[in-house]
Amino acid sequence: MRAVTWQGKGRMSVEDVPDPRIEQPDDVVVRVTSTGLCGSDLHLYDPLAPFMEPGDVVGHEPIGVVEEVGAAVGSLRVGDRVVVPFNVSCGRCWMCARGLHSQCETTQNTEQGTGASLFGYSKLYGQVPGAQAEYLRVPFADTLPIKVPDGPPDDRFVFLSDVLPTAWQAVEYADLRPRTRCSCWAPARSATCARGSR
């Protein structure tokens, strides 16, 4: 398959890489139909370069269609349309049970001192192949992907992968009350979503 890969500090390129496959019984393989380019991806160009390896597949904001289903997956079928959140979390551990998916104990990168693994985001976060690719292996398929309806265009749902949850989380942490005025310093998409979260 073709994918956007990190090739060195400040260098990304589209390359042929191996197709993902089912590795665990709770995996699915998703054919990516659209994916966002996140502002945090810019960190991979330079500040996080020491934690990247040539050929790493980047990206973490996908929507697509399930193409393969692992034997233990009960909630998804081939042909289902899904949005995949950026963080790789099991949905069952102590942290996930408390809504702290970015600190998932199952995928947490304790040797790096960071939180849960993220799709396409360096050795610091598990070096999980990313979503700026034709296909993506998604673990924890019964809890991680969000099923969305067929019909509306991808851009109607792709913000569910990262932008909207990030904005919502910021508003929740700020504990804003109705009619509270605040300023938001964030990339345009996140700021717009934060404004609409309350």
Protein Blocks (a to p, Z undefined) as FASTA:
>chain_A
ZZdddfbehiacdddddddddfbfkbccdddfbdcddfklmmmmmmmmmmpcehiagdjd
dcdddfbdcfklmkbcehiacdddfbdcehlammlmnopamlofklocfknopacddehi
ajknopaacfbdfbdcdehkllmpccddehiafklmmmmmmmmmmmmmmmmmnopaehia
cdddddfklmmmmmmmZZ
